[in-house]
């Protein structure tokens, strides 16, 4: 469909529009308050203790889980999925989408929270992807620590940890649509008239919905969408370390 032929909402006068907006605002406020109540319940969850010596691999070699806190009291981790041995265009488009949103970390740091990525891939391979994408958050390979860190949980989600001295506890885990907490683009698209334009959304008949749900919503052509600007900037997407 031509982008200029999409159906349009009804056109009304300002008073009618404001009345409809005010009606929606009642629901939006209820939604916000329910979110506050859920967050309050989240702060009251119990926690489990983990071995603080669980080993990950960072820029300077092996580090402990305790080290990844960087001295702060709390740790927020995104567990980035990895397709071993696959080139950059075939890496997880969803994890690329969510990780690309984690840019300004100073506000988390001001609340005594460290943000880090724990990647399923080996450090040499996955850190080249980090470099290609221009991501600056702390990056670790958790390839050999998956069972110790996650148990029956898997990569592709957020986990929260608390440090009490040298003891480490996991306080929260969320995956699936829970990862949308980090997706500013989604929250902003939800404000627009055509929304996310994904096939699952409840939209009026004829609204544009070209994006399917099996990863296509995060890809443009044959790559995760956010890779294109890096390619256009001349960055190498070679993950083997053999490019000249």
C-alpha positions as CSV (number, residue, x, y, z in Angstrom):
1,X,0.0,0.0,0.0
2,X,1.2,3.5,-0.9
3,X,2.1,5.3,2.3
4,X,0.0,8.2,1.2
5,X,-3.2,6.1,0.8
6,X,-3.5,4.8,4.4
7,X,-7.0,5.3,5.9
8,X,-7.3,8.3,8.2
9,X,-9.1,8.8,11.6
10,X,-12.3,10.7,11.7
11,X,-11.9,14.5,11.5
12,X,-13.8,16.4,14.2
13,X,-13.8,19.8,15.9
14,X,-11.4,20.5,18.7
15,X,-14.0,20.2,21.5
16,X,-15.1,16.7,20.3
17,X,-11.5,15.7,20.0
18,X,-10.7,17.0,23.5
19,X,-13.7,15.1,24.9
20,X,-12.5,11.8,23.4
21,X,-8.9,12.5,24.6
22,X,-10.2,13.2,28.2
23,X,-12.1,9.9,28.1
24,X,-9.0,8.0,27.1
25,X,-7.0,9.8,29.8
26,X,-9.1,8.2,32.5
27,X,-8.0,4.8,31.2
28,X,-4.4,5.9,30.8
29,X,-4.3,7.0,34.4
30,X,-5.8,3.8,35.6
31,X,-3.1,1.9,33.6
32,X,-0.4,4.0,35.1
33,X,-1.6,3.4,38.6
34,X,-1.9,-0.3,38.0
35,X,1.7,-0.3,36.7
36,X,2.7,1.5,40.0
37,X,1.0,-1.2,42.0
38,X,2.7,-4.0,40.1
39,X,6.1,-2.3,40.6
40,X,5.3,-2.1,44.3
41,X,4.6,-5.8,44.3
42,X,7.8,-6.4,42.4
43,X,9.8,-4.6,45.1
44,X,8.3,-7.0,47.7
45,X,9.3,-10.2,45.9
46,X,11.5,-12.7,47.7
47,X,14.9,-13.5,46.1
48,X,17.3,-16.3,45.6
49,X,21.0,-16.4,46.4
50,X,23.6,-17.1,43.7
51,X,27.2,-17.9,43.8
52,X,29.1,-14.6,43.6
53,X,32.0,-16.4,42.0
54,X,30.1,-17.4,38.8
55,X,32.6,-16.7,36.1
56,X,31.9,-14.6,33.0
57,X,34.4,-13.3,30.4
58,X,34.9,-9.6,29.9
59,X,37.2,-7.3,28.1
60,X,40.1,-8.2,30.3
61,X,39.4,-11.9,30.7
62,X,37.5,-13.8,33.4
63,X,35.5,-11.9,36.0
64,X,33.1,-12.9,38.7
65,X,29.4,-12.1,38.8
66,X,30.2,-10.0,41.9
67,X,32.8,-8.0,39.8
68,X,30.1,-7.1,37.2
69,X,28.3,-4.9,39.8
70,X,31.2,-2.5,39.4
71,X,30.9,-1.6,43.1
72,X,27.3,-0.6,42.9
73,X,24.5,-2.2,45.0
74,X,22.3,-3.3,42.2
75,X,22.8,-4.9,38.8
76,X,20.4,-4.9,35.8
77,X,21.3,-7.4,33.1
78,X,20.0,-8.0,29.6
79,X,20.7,-11.6,28.5
80,X,21.5,-11.3,24.8
81,X,20.8,-14.4,22.6
82,X,23.6,-15.4,20.2
83,X,23.7,-17.6,17.1
84,X,27.1,-19.2,17.3
85,X,29.2,-18.9,14.1
86,X,26.6,-16.9,12.2
87,X,27.4,-13.6,10.5
88,X,26.1,-10.3,11.8
89,X,23.0,-10.1,9.6
90,X,21.9,-13.4,11.1
91,X,22.2,-12.4,14.7
92,X,19.2,-12.1,16.9
93,X,17.1,-9.2,15.6
94,X,15.0,-9.0,18.8
95,X,18.0,-8.8,21.1
96,X,19.6,-6.3,18.8
97,X,16.5,-4.2,19.0
98,X,16.3,-4.2,22.8
99,X,20.1,-3.8,23.3
100,X,20.2,-0.8,20.9
101,X,17.9,1.1,23.3
102,X,20.4,0.9,26.2
103,X,22.5,4.1,25.6
104,X,22.4,6.7,28.4
105,X,23.2,4.8,31.6
106,X,23.9,7.7,34.0
107,X,20.4,7.8,35.4
108,X,20.7,4.1,36.3
109,X,24.1,4.8,37.9
110,X,22.7,7.7,39.9
111,X,20.3,5.1,41.5
112,X,23.2,2.8,42.4
113,X,22.4,0.4,39.5
114,X,24.9,-1.0,37.0
115,X,23.6,-2.0,33.6
116,X,25.3,-4.8,31.7
117,X,24.8,-7.2,28.8
118,X,25.5,-10.9,29.4
119,X,25.8,-12.5,25.9
120,X,25.3,-16.1,25.1
121,X,28.2,-16.0,22.6
122,X,31.9,-16.3,23.2
123,X,33.5,-13.0,24.1
124,X,35.8,-12.6,21.0
125,X,32.9,-13.2,18.6
126,X,30.2,-11.3,20.4
127,X,32.3,-8.3,21.4
128,X,33.0,-7.7,17.7
129,X,29.3,-7.4,17.3
130,X,29.2,-5.0,20.2
131,X,31.9,-2.9,18.5
132,X,30.2,-3.0,15.1
133,X,26.9,-1.8,16.7
134,X,28.7,0.9,18.7
135,X,27.2,-0.3,22.0
136,X,29.1,1.1,25.1
137,X,27.5,-0.7,28.0
138,X,29.6,-3.3,29.9
139,X,29.7,-6.5,27.9
140,X,30.3,-10.0,29.1
141,X,30.2,-13.5,27.7
142,X,28.0,-15.8,29.8
143,X,28.4,-18.7,27.4
144,X,29.8,-21.1,30.1
145,X,27.7,-19.7,33.0
146,X,24.2,-20.1,31.5
147,X,23.1,-22.9,33.8
148,X,24.5,-21.4,36.9
149,X,22.9,-18.0,36.2
150,X,19.7,-18.9,34.6
151,X,18.7,-22.5,35.5
152,X,15.7,-23.3,33.4
153,X,15.4,-19.7,32.2
154,X,16.9,-18.7,28.9
155,X,18.5,-15.8,27.1
156,X,16.4,-13.0,25.8
157,X,15.2,-11.3,28.9
158,X,16.1,-9.0,31.8
159,X,17.3,-10.0,35.3
160,X,17.9,-7.9,38.4
161,X,20.4,-8.6,41.1
162,X,21.1,-7.2,44.5
163,X,24.5,-7.2,46.3
164,X,24.8,-7.4,50.1
165,X,28.5,-7.2,50.8
166,X,30.0,-10.1,48.9
167,X,26.7,-12.0,48.6
168,X,24.6,-11.8,45.4
169,X,20.9,-12.4,45.0
170,X,18.6,-12.5,42.0
171,X,15.4,-10.5,42.6
172,X,13.6,-10.5,39.3
173,X,13.4,-12.1,35.9
174,X,11.3,-11.2,32.8
175,X,11.2,-12.3,29.2
176,X,8.8,-12.3,26.3
177,X,6.9,-9.0,26.2
178,X,8.4,-8.1,29.6
179,X,11.5,-7.0,27.6
180,X,9.4,-4.1,26.2
181,X,10.4,-2.3,29.4
182,X,13.6,-1.3,27.6
183,X,12.1,-0.5,24.2
184,X,11.5,3.2,24.1
185,X,10.7,3.0,20.4
186,X,7.7,0.7,21.1
187,X,6.4,3.0,23.9
188,X,6.6,6.0,21.5
189,X,5.0,4.2,18.6
190,X,2.1,3.3,20.9
191,X,1.4,7.0,21.0
192,X,1.0,7.3,17.3
193,X,-2.1,6.8,15.2
194,X,-0.9,3.8,13.4
195,X,0.9,2.3,16.4
196,X,3.6,-0.4,16.0
197,X,2.1,-1.5,12.6
198,X,2.4,-5.1,13.6
199,X,-0.1,-7.8,12.6
200,X,-1.2,-8.7,16.1
201,X,-2.4,-5.2,17.0
202,X,-6.1,-4.3,17.3
203,X,-6.4,-1.5,14.8
204,X,-9.2,-0.1,12.6
205,X,-9.7,-1.9,9.3
206,X,-7.2,-0.8,6.7
207,X,-4.6,0.5,9.1
208,X,-1.1,-0.3,7.9
209,X,0.3,-3.5,9.5
210,X,3.2,-4.7,7.3
211,X,5.3,-6.2,10.2
212,X,4.8,-9.8,11.1
213,X,5.8,-11.2,14.5
214,X,8.4,-13.9,13.8
215,X,11.3,-11.4,13.9
216,X,10.3,-9.5,10.8
217,X,9.2,-6.6,13.0
218,X,12.9,-6.0,14.0
219,X,14.4,-6.4,10.5
220,X,14.7,-4.3,7.4
221,X,15.6,-6.4,4.3
222,X,18.1,-9.0,5.3
223,X,19.4,-7.4,8.5
224,X,18.3,-6.3,11.9
225,X,17.1,-2.7,11.3
226,X,19.6,-0.9,13.5
227,X,22.5,-2.5,11.6
228,X,21.9,-0.5,8.5
229,X,23.1,2.8,9.9
230,X,26.3,1.1,11.1
231,X,26.9,-0.3,7.6
232,X,26.3,3.1,6.0
233,X,28.8,4.6,8.5
234,X,31.4,2.2,7.1
235,X,31.8,0.0,10.1
236,X,32.9,-3.6,9.6
237,X,30.4,-6.3,10.5
238,X,33.0,-9.1,10.3
239,X,32.7,-11.2,13.5
240,X,35.6,-13.5,12.7
241,X,38.4,-11.1,13.3
242,X,39.9,-11.9,9.9
243,X,38.9,-8.8,8.0
244,X,41.7,-6.7,6.8
